[in-house]
Amino acid sequence: FHLSEIPRGVKFIETESESARSEDDTASGEHEVQIEGVRVGLEAVELDDGAAVPKEFANPTDDTFMVEDAVEAIGFGKFQWKLSVLTGLAWMADAMEMMILSILAPQLHCEWRLPSWQVALLTSVVFVGMMSSSTLWGNISDQYGRKTGLKISVLWTLYYGILSAFAPVYSWILVLRGLVGFGIGGVPQSVTLYAEFLPMKARAKCILLIEVFWAIGTVFEVVLAVFVMPSLGWRWLLILSAVPLLLFAVLCFWLPESARYDVLSGNQEKAIATLKRIATENGAPMPLGKLIISRQEDRGKMRDLFTPHFRWTTLLLWFIWFSNAFSYYGLVLLTTELFQAGDVCGISSRKKAVEAKCSLACEYLSEEDYMDLLWTTLSEFPGVLVTLWIIDRLGRKKTMALCFVIFSFCSLLLFICVGRNVLTLLLFIARAFISGGFQAAYVYTPEVYPTATRALGLGTCSGMARVGALITPFIAQVMLESSVYLTLAVYSGCCLLAALASCFLPIETKGRGLQESSHREWGQEMVGRGMHGAGVTRSNSGSQE
């Protein structure tokens, strides 16, 4: 049998002499499994006896527990609700900083009389900053702690975000927005910290519901722009857009460090203190016994993403994240083009009557433009609800694949010369599912990597997404000028390949605990329970101490 098939709560015995099972044991319903040849590099830490213990921890032979067991026993409560709001604030701030690009660009185009390539560069420089920093923030979070990485990135983004409101000339705002992008690259690490405090049953739903905060952030930015831009101007919009970041920066000092990270880095007392704090806030008892500590190992090393166990997962995830961002931001850009033309045929006929246009010619955003931005953003809410409903039924891999296939199908339907209403419907369905697929990837990625490389894994995937976001304007805007059908075919084909990549992912994380150590296979987190004594045979496989 494979260890990944063992259900939670299974009791393990450690001596070879007791391998025979009596019929009485079988009748009593106790499942004892003999494990041989398992490598365990664990030490025990004393934990004070607490109050009453959950039923699954009351077994007299089960007097050790791991962080995963404690998180499951304590469950979802007041602490996780507070954490949800905090993580949501980080996402809201991220969404607002991204949304501001589509509002700031046309405004500066007119106000500073910028040529169109300089306007495009203003957007690109933010993605360059995000792309170059994503891996770095992941590395910092794995080596120095999730809270440390997140705190530095938020303070960095807040500082340069406010500073960019005082930019006197174009070159200054270009550099400062690039530095804002560099800071935003660390915001996805909030998901790493969030996921490590969530019990298994709640994890997918909670991470998906964070997407609601993203949608709220984009809606809030558009509404803010409607009121601020006509009277106060873009500088005040930049300052006011930093409010969620400021709130997060103040409140993030309440955040504890991840107990899983503390255990891996050898700070067992700190991990126990954190778990006790969560148990107190949730009004739940701590499990009795000793906390099992994984042996310390190198954290945040790029080579760990390419071990035989994770090589294919990493490469496939990089392509999935690339496709998600490539298609998501491509659709956002295409929506404006298609709405202006009426439909695909409108773009084709419009090309036949192209007139020379001065690159300095500009139009300020009208109220109708703001309403269009608002309506397209609202389509993400149904996307979250659909993904929320299917992710625990179909599993993570099939959910991602389904979202990509539906997006691809909607893209192909745009080939037909449909009216404005059908066009809007197709674009809304496509946007809903590609945003749902993006969120499913955010659920899967922290679940698939072990604690030692979780932040780095998410960081590199986020970096690949930024590459997709950088390339997509050349397809959605430049290629569109030569062939609208080729443009749609590129997005459709890319998403079909991403759907295949989702199916080929080696590990399905639905219903599994978060992996603590890169030296253990799936399901072996449970081995530590009840194996604190002698008689455990060491494995010949795995790395050597």
C-alpha positions in Angstrom: 0.0 0.0 0.0 1.0 3.6 -0.3 1.1 5.9 2.7 -0.9 8.5 1.0 -3.9 6.2 1.1 -4.0 6.1 4.9 -7.0 8.1 6.3 -6.5 10.5 9.2 -6.8 9.2 12.7 -5.2 5.8 11.9 -3.2 4.4 14.8 0.3 3.2 14.1 2.2 0.6 16.2 6.0 0.7 16.3 7.2 -2.8 17.2 7.7 -5.6 14.7 6.7 -8.2 17.3 3.1 -6.9 17.3 2.6 -7.2 13.5 0.2 -10.1 13.9 -3.4 -8.9 14.3 -6.0 -10.8 16.3 -9.6 -11.3 15.2 -10.7 -9.4 18.3 -8.7 -6.3 17.2 -10.4 -6.5 13.8 -13.8 -6.8 15.4 -13.2 -3.8 17.6 -12.8 -1.7 14.5 -9.2 -0.6 15.4 -7.0 -0.4 12.3 -3.3 -0.9 13.2 -0.9 -0.7 10.3 2.7 -2.0 10.5 5.1 0.6 9.0 8.6 -0.5 8.3 11.5 1.3 6.7 10.2 4.8 7.3 12.7 7.5 7.8 11.9 9.8 10.7 14.2 12.5 11.8 12.1 13.8 14.7 12.5 14.8 18.3 9.9 15.3 21.0 9.1 18.4 22.9 7.3 18.4 26.2 3.9 20.1 26.2 2.0 21.0 29.4 -1.2 19.0 29.9 -4.2 21.0 28.9 -7.9 20.6 29.3 -10.1 18.0 27.7 -8.8 16.5 24.5 -10.7 16.0 21.2 -11.7 12.3 20.8 -9.2 11.5 18.1 -6.3 12.5 20.4 -7.6 10.6 23.5 -5.9 7.3 22.6 -3.4 6.4 25.4 -0.8 5.3 22.8 -1.3 8.5 20.8 0.6 10.9 23.1 2.4 12.9 20.4 1.1 15.3 17.9 2.3 17.4 15.0 1.3 21.0 14.0 -1.1 19.6 11.4 -2.9 17.6 14.1 -3.1 20.6 16.4 -4.5 22.8 13.6 -7.1 20.2 12.8 -8.0 19.7 16.5 -8.3 23.4 17.2 -10.4 23.9 14.0 -11.7 27.1 12.4 -12.7 29.9 14.8 -12.3 33.5 15.8 -8.5 33.5 15.1 -9.1 32.4 11.5 -11.8 34.9 10.9 -9.5 37.7 12.0 -6.7 36.3 9.7 -9.2 36.1 6.8 -9.9 39.8 7.1 -6.2 40.7 7.3 -5.3 38.5 4.3 -8.3 40.0 2.5 -7.0 43.5 3.1 -3.6 42.5 1.6 -5.5 41.2 -1.5 -7.7 44.3 -1.7 -4.6 46.5 -1.6 -3.0 44.4 -4.4 -6.1 44.6 -6.5 -6.3 48.4 -6.1 -2.7 48.9 -7.1 -3.3 46.8 -10.2 -6.6 48.5 -11.1 -5.1 52.0 -10.8 -2.9 51.2 -13.9 -6.0 51.3 -16.1 -7.1 54.6 -14.6 -3.7 56.3 -14.3 -2.4 55.6 -17.8 -5.0 57.5 -19.8 -4.9 60.4 -17.3 -1.1 60.9 -17.6 -1.4 60.3 -21.3 -3.5 63.5 -21.5 -2.0 65.5 -18.7 1.7 65.1 -19.5 1.1 64.6 -23.3 2.9 61.3 -23.3 3.4 59.2 -26.5 1.5 55.9 -26.4 4.7 53.8 -25.9 5.5 55.7 -22.7 1.9 55.0 -21.4 2.4 51.3 -22.2 5.8 51.3 -20.4 4.1 52.7 -17.2 2.0 49.5 -17.0 4.9 47.2 -18.1 7.3 48.5 -15.4 4.9 47.4 -12.6 4.8 43.9 -14.0 8.6 43.9 -14.4 9.0 44.8 -10.7 6.5 42.1 -9.7 8.2 39.5 -11.8 11.7 40.3 -10.6 10.8 40.2 -6.9 8.3 37.3 -6.6 11.0 34.7 -6.2 13.0 36.9 -3.8 10.0 37.5 -1.5 9.4 33.7 -1.5 13.0 33.1 -0.5 12.8 35.6 2.3 9.6 34.1 3.6 11.1 30.6 3.6 14.4 31.6 5.2 13.3 34.4 7.7 9.6 33.7 8.2 6.3 34.3 6.5 5.5 37.3 8.7 8.8 38.9 8.1 8.6 38.7 4.3 5.0 39.9 4.3 5.7 42.8 6.6 8.7 44.1 4.6 6.8 43.8 1.3 3.7 45.6 2.6 5.8 48.5 4.1 7.8 48.7 0.9 4.7 49.0 -1.3 3.1 51.5 1.1 6.1 53.8 1.1 6.7 53.9 -2.6 2.9 53.9 -3.4 2.5 57.2 -1.4 5.8 58.6 -2.7 4.7 58.1 -6.3 1.8 60.5 -5.7 4.5 63.3 -5.4 6.3 62.4 -8.7 7.2 65.7 -10.5 8.0 64.2 -13.9 7.4 61.0 -16.0 10.8 59.4 -15.2 10.2 59.7 -11.5 6.7 58.0 -11.6 8.1 55.3 -13.9 10.8 54.4 -11.3 8.5 54.7 -8.3 5.7 52.6 -9.9 8.4 50.0 -10.7 9.4 49.9 -7.1 5.7 49.6 -6.1 5.5 46.6 -8.4 8.6 45.2 -6.7 6.7 45.4 -3.4 3.5 43.9 -4.7 5.4 40.8 -5.7 5.5 39.8 -2.0 1.7 40.2 -1.4 0.9 36.6 -2.5 2.9 35.4 0.5 -0.1 36.3 2.6 -1.7 33.2 1.1 1.2 31.0 2.3 0.8 32.3 5.9 -3.0 32.0 5.7 -3.0 28.5 4.3 -0.7 27.3 7.1 -3.2 28.2 9.8 -6.3 26.7 8.1 -7.7 23.2 8.9 -8.0 20.9 5.9 -11.8 21.1 5.4 -11.8 24.9 5.4 -8.7 25.6 3.4 -10.0 25.6 -0.2 -13.2 27.6 0.7 -11.2 30.2 2.6 -8.5 30.8 0.0 -11.2 31.0 -2.7 -13.2 33.5 -0.7 -10.1 35.8 -0.5 -10.8 36.3 -4.3 -13.9 38.2 -3.2 -11.6 40.8 -1.5 -9.7 41.1 -4.8 -13.0 41.9 -6.6 -14.1 44.3 -3.8 -10.7 46.0 -4.2 -11.1 46.6 -7.9 -14.7 47.8 -7.5 -13.6 50.1 -4.7 -10.8 51.6 -6.8 -13.2 52.4 -9.7 -15.8 53.9 -7.3 -13.0 55.9 -5.6 -11.8 57.1 -9.1 -15.3 58.3 -10.0 -15.4 60.6 -7.0 -11.7 61.6 -6.6 -10.5 62.1 -10.2 -12.8 65.0 -11.3 -12.2 67.1 -8.2 -8.9 66.1 -6.5 -6.9 64.5 -9.4 -4.7 61.4 -9.8 -2.2 62.3 -7.0 -4.9 62.1 -4.3 -6.2 58.8 -5.9 -2.7 57.3 -5.4 -2.6 58.4 -1.8 -6.1 57.2 -0.9 -5.5 53.9 -2.7 -2.8 53.1 -0.2 -5.3 53.1 2.7 -5.9 49.3 2.8 -2.1 48.9 2.8 -1.7 51.3 5.7 -4.4 49.4 7.6 -2.7 46.1 6.9 0.7 47.5 7.9 -0.7 48.6 11.3 -2.7 45.3 11.9 0.0 42.9 10.7 1.9 43.3 13.9 -0.9 41.2 15.5 -0.1 38.4 13.1 1.8 35.5 14.7 4.5 33.7 12.8 3.5 30.4 11.1 3.7 27.5 13.6 4.7 25.2 10.8 7.6 27.5 9.9 8.7 27.8 13.6 8.7 24.0 13.9 10.8 23.6 10.8 13.3 26.3 11.9 13.7 24.7 15.4 11.6 27.3 17.4 9.4 24.7 19.1 8.5 26.8 22.1 7.4 29.6 19.9 5.3 27.2 17.8 3.6 25.8 21.0 2.9 29.4 22.2 1.3 30.2 18.8 -0.8 27.1 18.9 -1.9 27.8 22.5 -2.8 31.3 21.5 -5.0 30.1 18.6 -6.6 27.5 20.9 -7.4 30.2 23.5 -8.9 32.6 20.9 -11.0 29.8 19.3 -12.1 28.4 22.7 -10.8 25.0 21.7 -8.6 22.6 23.8 -5.0 21.9 22.8 -4.1 18.2 22.1 -2.4 16.4 24.9 1.2 15.1 24.7 4.4 16.1 23.1 4.8 18.2 19.9 6.8 16.3 17.3 9.5 18.4 15.7 10.7 17.8 12.2 14.4 17.8 11.9 15.8 21.2 10.7 16.5 21.4 7.0 17.6 24.0 4.4 14.7 26.3 3.6 14.0 28.3 0.5 16.4 26.5 -1.8 15.6 26.6 -5.5 17.0 23.2 -6.1 14.3 21.7 -3.8 11.6 22.7 -6.3 13.4 20.4 -8.8 13.9 17.2 -6.8 12.5 14.1 -8.5 9.3 14.3 -6.4 8.5 17.9 -7.4 10.2 18.5 -10.8 7.2 17.9 -13.0 4.8 19.6 -10.5 7.0 22.7 -10.6 7.3 22.9 -14.4 3.6 22.2 -15.0 2.6 24.8 -12.4 4.8 27.4 -13.9 3.0 26.9 -17.3 -0.4 26.9 -15.6 0.3 30.2 -13.7 1.7 31.7 -16.9 -1.4 30.8 -18.9 -3.7 32.1 -16.1 -2.2 35.6 -16.1 -1.6 35.6 -19.9 -5.3 34.9 -20.5 -6.8 36.9 -17.6 -5.0 40.2 -18.4 -5.4 39.5 -22.1 -9.1 39.2 -21.7 -9.2 42.5 -19.7 -7.4 44.3 -22.6 -9.5 42.6 -25.3 -12.8 43.5 -23.5 -12.1 47.2 -24.1 -11.2 46.6 -27.8 -14.2 44.4 -28.5 -16.7 46.7 -26.7 -15.4 49.7 -28.7 -15.7 47.8 -32.0 -19.0 46.1 -31.2 -17.8 42.6 -32.0 -15.0 40.7 -33.7 -16.3 41.5 -37.2 -16.3 45.2 -36.1 -12.6 45.0 -35.5 -12.0 43.3 -38.8 -13.9 45.9 -40.8 -12.4 48.8 -38.7 -9.0 47.7 -39.8 -9.9 48.3 -43.5 -10.5 52.0 -42.8 -7.5 52.8 -40.6 -6.7 56.4 -40.4 -3.4 57.9 -39.3 -3.7 58.8 -35.6 -1.4 61.0 -33.6 0.1 59.1 -30.7 -0.3 62.2 -28.5 -4.1 62.3 -29.2 -5.9 61.4 -26.0 -9.2 61.0 -24.3 -10.0 61.3 -20.6 -11.9 58.5 -19.1 -15.6 59.2 -19.2 -18.2 58.1 -16.7 -19.4 55.4 -19.2 -15.8 54.1 -19.3 -15.7 53.8 -15.5 -19.1 51.9 -15.6 -17.7 49.5 -18.2 -14.7 48.9 -15.9 -17.1 48.3 -13.0 -19.3 45.8 -14.8 -16.4 43.7 -16.2 -15.0 43.5 -12.6 -18.3 42.3 -11.2 -18.2 39.2 -13.4 -15.5 37.8 -11.0 -18.0 37.2 -8.2 -20.0 34.4 -10.0 -16.6 32.9 -11.0 -15.6 32.6 -7.3 -19.0 31.0 -6.4 -18.8 28.4 -9.2 -15.2 27.5 -8.3 -16.1 27.3 -4.6 -18.9 24.8 -5.4 -16.8 22.5 -7.6 -13.3 22.6 -6.1 -14.0 20.1 -3.3 -16.3 18.0 -5.5 -14.0 17.6 -8.6 -10.7 18.2 -6.9 -8.1 20.9 -7.6 -6.7 19.5 -10.8 -10.0 18.9 -12.6 -11.3 22.4 -11.4 -8.3 24.1 -13.0 -8.7 22.0 -16.2 -12.5 22.8 -16.4 -11.9 26.5 -16.0 -9.3 26.6 -18.8 -11.6 24.5 -21.1 -14.6 26.8 -20.6 -12.4 29.9 -21.2 -11.0 28.4 -24.4 -14.5 27.5 -25.6 -15.8 31.0 -25.0 -12.8 32.4 -26.9 -13.6 30.3 -29.9 -17.3 31.3 -29.8 -16.1 34.9 -30.2 -15.1 34.0 -33.8 -18.8 34.2 -34.7 -20.2 37.6 -35.4 -22.5 38.0 -32.4 -24.3 41.0 -31.2 -23.3 43.2 -28.3 -25.4 41.3 -25.7 -24.1 37.9 -26.6 -20.5 39.3 -26.8 -20.9 40.7 -23.2 -22.3 37.3 -22.0 -19.4 35.4 -23.5 -16.8 37.8 -22.1 -18.4 37.6 -18.7 -18.4 33.8 -18.6 -14.8 33.7 -19.9 -13.7 36.3 -17.2 -15.6 34.4 -14.5 -13.9 31.1 -15.2 -10.4 32.4 -15.8 -10.5 34.2 -12.5 -11.9 31.0 -10.9 -9.0 29.0 -12.4 -6.5 31.5 -11.1 -7.9 31.2 -7.6 -7.9 27.3 -7.9 -4.1 27.6 -8.6 -3.8 29.7 -5.5 -5.4 26.9 -3.5 -3.4 24.1 -5.1 0.1 25.6 -5.0 0.5 26.1 -1.2 -1.0 22.7 -0.6 1.4 20.8 -2.9 4.7 22.1 -1.6 6.2 21.2 1.8 6.7 23.9 4.5 10.5 24.3 3.6 9.7 25.4 0.0 6.1 26.5 0.2 6.7 30.3 0.0 9.4 29.9 -2.7 7.1 27.6 -4.7 4.3 30.2 -4.6 6.8 33.0 -5.3 8.2 31.4 -8.4 4.8 30.6 -9.7 3.7 34.2 -9.1 6.8 35.3 -11.0 5.8 33.2 -14.0 2.3 34.7 -13.9 3.9 38.2 -14.2 5.8 37.0 -17.3 2.4 36.1 -18.8 1.1 39.5 -17.9 4.1 41.2 -19.5 3.7 39.4 -22.8 -0.1 39.6 -23.1 -0.3 43.3 -24.3 1.7 42.3 -27.4 -0.9 39.7 -28.3 -4.1 41.5 -27.2 -3.1 44.9 -28.7 -0.3 44.5 -31.2 -1.3 41.1 -32.8 -5.0 42.2 -32.7 -4.1 44.9 -35.3 -3.0 42.3 -37.8 -5.4 39.5 -37.1 -8.2 39.3 -34.5 -8.8 35.6 -35.2 -5.1 34.7 -34.7 -5.2 36.6 -31.4 -8.3 34.6 -30.1 -6.7 31.4 -31.4 -3.5 32.1 -29.3 -5.5 32.5 -26.1 -7.7 29.6 -26.8 -4.8 27.3 -27.7 -2.8 28.4 -24.6 -5.7 27.6 -22.3 -6.2 24.1 -23.9 -2.6 23.3 -23.2 -2.9 24.6 -19.7 -6.0 22.3 -19.2 -3.8 19.4 -20.3 -1.1 20.5 -17.9 -3.6 20.6 -15.0 -4.6 17.0 -15.8 -1.0 15.8 -15.9 -0.1 17.3 -12.5 1.2 14.3 -10.5 -0.4 15.1 -7.1 -4.0 15.8 -6.2 -4.1 17.8 -3.0 -7.9 17.5 -2.3 -8.4 16.1 1.3 -4.7 16.1 2.2 -2.9 17.8 5.0 -0.1 20.3 4.3 3.2 18.5 3.9 5.7 19.5 6.6 9.0 18.1 5.3 10.4 17.6 1.8 12.0 14.4 3.0 8.6 12.6 3.5 6.2 11.3 0.9 2.5 12.3 1.0 0.6 10.9 4.0 3.7 10.4 6.1 3.0 13.3 8.4 0.9 10.8 10.4 4.0 8.6 10.9 5.3 10.8 13.7 2.3 10.1 15.8 2.9 7.2 18.1 6.5 6.7 16.9 8.5 8.4 19.6 10.1 5.3 20.9 12.6 2.8 19.6 12.1 0.1 17.1 11.5 2.2 14.0 13.6 0.9 11.1 15.3 3.7 9.1 14.8 3.8 5.3 17.5 3.4 2.8 15.8 6.0 0.6 15.7 9.7 1.1 18.6 12.1 1.9 21.2 11.2 4.4 21.8 13.0 7.7 
